[in-house]
Each structure stands twice: as C-alpha cells, then as structure tokens.
C-alpha cells in the first residue's frame, strides 16, 4: 500500500512539474492563437504530442484552420514544456523573419543537431552573420557551377539507363483496364529510386562506383554505400527523435549501438578521411606541375580543390561534414520528389502525354543535356508543381534572439519560429486551388518562372541567404531523370484512391515519402 501511495505521489509531482512548465511557456505567447502539448514525439498522441510530431504539416494546417486569425497572416503557435513554436506560412511575414529582421532570427540549433554527424557544416551554422558561414559558402559554391551541373546531367542519364536495364530483365505482361501491356511494376518504388539516386551520388558526390546495378557484392563502394545509407536514414532519424528528445536522449547511445550506427559512422568517417587525404595530395601535385587543378568533377573533389584555393578556410572535418550534407540532401530529397512526380503523372495521363510531347519535340530520341533545362518549360512546371504540393522538407526553424515584432505579434526572446514551407506552398492566399495538381499555374517561360521562385510563395528550398545551396543540383537531376523516363515508359498509378485502404499516404521522417505507392511503368513501343 505504501509503495502505491509513493508511486502516486511521484506521478503527481511529475504531472505538476509538466503542467507548470507548459503553462509557463503558454503565458509568454498567450496573445498568439494556437494550441499546446507536453512534448514533440514520433507520432500523434493527444495532449502529449497533438500537433508537433515527425514532420506532419497536415496537423499544423489543421491548427491554422481552427485557430489562426486569417487577417494576420495565418500565424499559430504550439506551447510545450520549456519552449514555444510559432508557425508562419505567409509570404510577407516570411520576408520579415528571413530578410528584413533576419539578424534577429538565427537558426534554431536543436533541429539541425541531427545533421552534425561529422561536425559543423553549411546547414547547421546558426547565425547568418557568422564569418564561418561565409567561409563555407566560398568553398561550397564552386561545387555547383554549370560545368559540374553538366557532369550531373550526363551521369544521371547513364544511371537511369542502368535502372531501365534492370527493369528490362523483369518486364512481364500486366492487364490494365482489360488490356494486356508490357511493363514493370516495382514491389517497392522507393527502393528502386533510392538505388538510382544513390548511384548518382556515388559518382557525382564522391567519384565512387557504388556497384548498385552490378552483381559485384565485394567492391570498394558497397560497404561505404551501405554505411552511408544507414547514416542518411536511421542515423539521422535516431539523432533527431531520440538523441534530441529530452525524454529519450538517455537512450541515444544504446540506439546507435543497436542499429549499428556507431560502426557505420566510424567507417564512413575513416573512408572520407582517406579520400580527402588522397585528393588533397593529387590537387597539390597537379597545381605544382601545371598551375591547374584536378580533372575530377565530383562534389567532394570540388570542395577539396576550392578549399585549397581558399588557403584552407575550412578544416578537413568541415569539408567532410559539408560533403555529407550535400549527399544526404541530394539523395533523399530527389528520390522522394521523383516518386511524388511519378505518382502525380501516373494519375493524369493527359498531363504526362503533354510532358512527353515536349520532351520528344526537343530531344528527338537523344539524351538530355544541360542546355535543355531552360527549354523544357512544361516539364519544369510539372516538377515545380510537385515540389509545391509535396515539399520533401516541410519546415525550417529559427529562434528569436531578442523580442521582435513579426506582423502584429510580438515574438518573445527564445521563441522558436517555424518557417512553415509546406503550408506556405499550400496557402490559399498565394495559390488558387492549392491542393490540386495544376502545372499550368506556372509560367511557360523560364524567366517568368524565375520570378515565382523568388517571391516567397514557392518555397520548397526555403528563401534568402539560407536557401538550399544545392537547389539547382536537385532541379537539374529531376529534369534529367524525368525527361529520360518520358522517352522510355508511360507511368500508370495503380492505386484505387476511392478506396481508403488503397490510398497513397505521407510517410514522415527526414523527408516525407509516399507510402503504399504502386506504379506500373509501361514500355513505350517505338
């Protein structure tokens, strides 16, 4: 009996502490409409994690609809133990946070800690005025020149060709609407597209053949690729949602050991150290002989060479960390967006045919090249609409370093500001019929689309001086993959979404993937 009373007393004390901490947070921002919960978590638990859980912008959208004062920019807040998060999805308020008052809103450290696996990098530096951020930009920017994008386009065509060869070996007959067709339906399209973007990453990111499409089980690239993929997926997930969770962080070392993350981290770190050392020596030798750099065009080599020319602005660990971040972003977000793009086109054969006609009229059977990007207007409208409707990363996070007004609301010092990228892309103030897939909403002219990409309404890559530095890399890769796909296959989405059990749904994680997606790739007869 005494033990039960003791446990009840302990639970009462814990509950009281929680209530006091949540209420203390709430009092600071009670003037901003919104809701509260105890903590963020892996999935929705009423009160405990009602709104803030793994990358679920739909719940924030629901909170916006229920609570926000529309005339004041759709601002809502969530109060938790020890912190408040204010979500902003209005273009004018985003400009305030990112540009005009950006010096008062550095990045919030906690959400980006999961990406400091090898140390500080261009993504995780908090303050935009930090001299080290400028150093990272000086070293990283040369990795995204037109010459390097040409290399990306060229190799991406080779890589998807390998995927098509794999599919050819598994092609069979399917019955669609009473008709027999030749094609291929992947058991899990995520795996195939992940293999595709990983293969591109190996060569374009590290100058390595990951042997994804070969029968070689013991090559140099296999273990590196498997370890890197573990860090991209489970490693980031565990650090963000276990290591950074105040209730679970004690279990982080155990989770790392259980999933093999600690071993993968040591292996990848050692391998990158060796690659950096070899390539630094190559570059120094090449400059001493000819005054020119290496012929290698992979991202890692470009970073090393740029750092050499900048007299070593970054440490080897910082170069390694930047290479990891570019690899994570270039692999996962592109794979995710390509899945969503095929899903949307597979439901709309008329839109798909319009893309195919444009591709065929420009390419006439050849592979795409860098210069074709600006000519493929409708294809790029489709990609932009996919990124608008399905942004792979739904939010970015800043923190108020002093009390500042945003719109009509005072934001107290220490308040977390969520740049709600997803709900900005879906904001009916910015977009007509925001939840419908309408590529025609974008201009059929490259220069006009450029204006849309910078007006703070289309923000899948964020905005301002912290906009994703690799956004062109992603766009050119997607353009190349899709234009090759349109020449080879007709995409058919097999899901019957009138049946709730057969709907495609969003799978939260480091990026938001489509779940239960079933596609058929029907061969186009020449």
Protein Blocks (a to p, Z undefined) as FASTA:
>chain_A
ZZmmmmmmmmmmmmmmmmmmmmmmmmmmmmpgcdddfbdcfbdcehjlmmlgghifklmm
mmmmmmmcfknopaacdddehiacdddfbfklmmmmmmmmmmmmccdfklmmmmmmnocc
fklpmblklmklmmmmmmmmmmmcfklmmmmmmmmmmmmmmmmmmmmmmgccddeehiac
dddddfblmlmmmmmmmmmmmmmmnopaehlmbcbfkbfklmmmmmmmmmmmmmmmmmmm
mmmmmklmmmmmmmmmmnommmmmmmmmmmmmmmmmmmmmmmmmmmmmnopacfbfbfkl
mmmmmmmmnnomaafklmmmmmmmmmmmmmmmmmmmmmmmmmmmmmmmmlmmmmmmmmmm
mnnopacdfklmmmmmmlmmmmmmmmmmmcfblbdcdddfbdcdehjbccdehiacdddf
klmmmmmklpghklbccfklpccbfklmmmmmmnopacfnogajlbcfklmmmmmmmmmm
mmmmmmmpccddfbdfkbmklcccddddfbdcdehiacddddddZZ
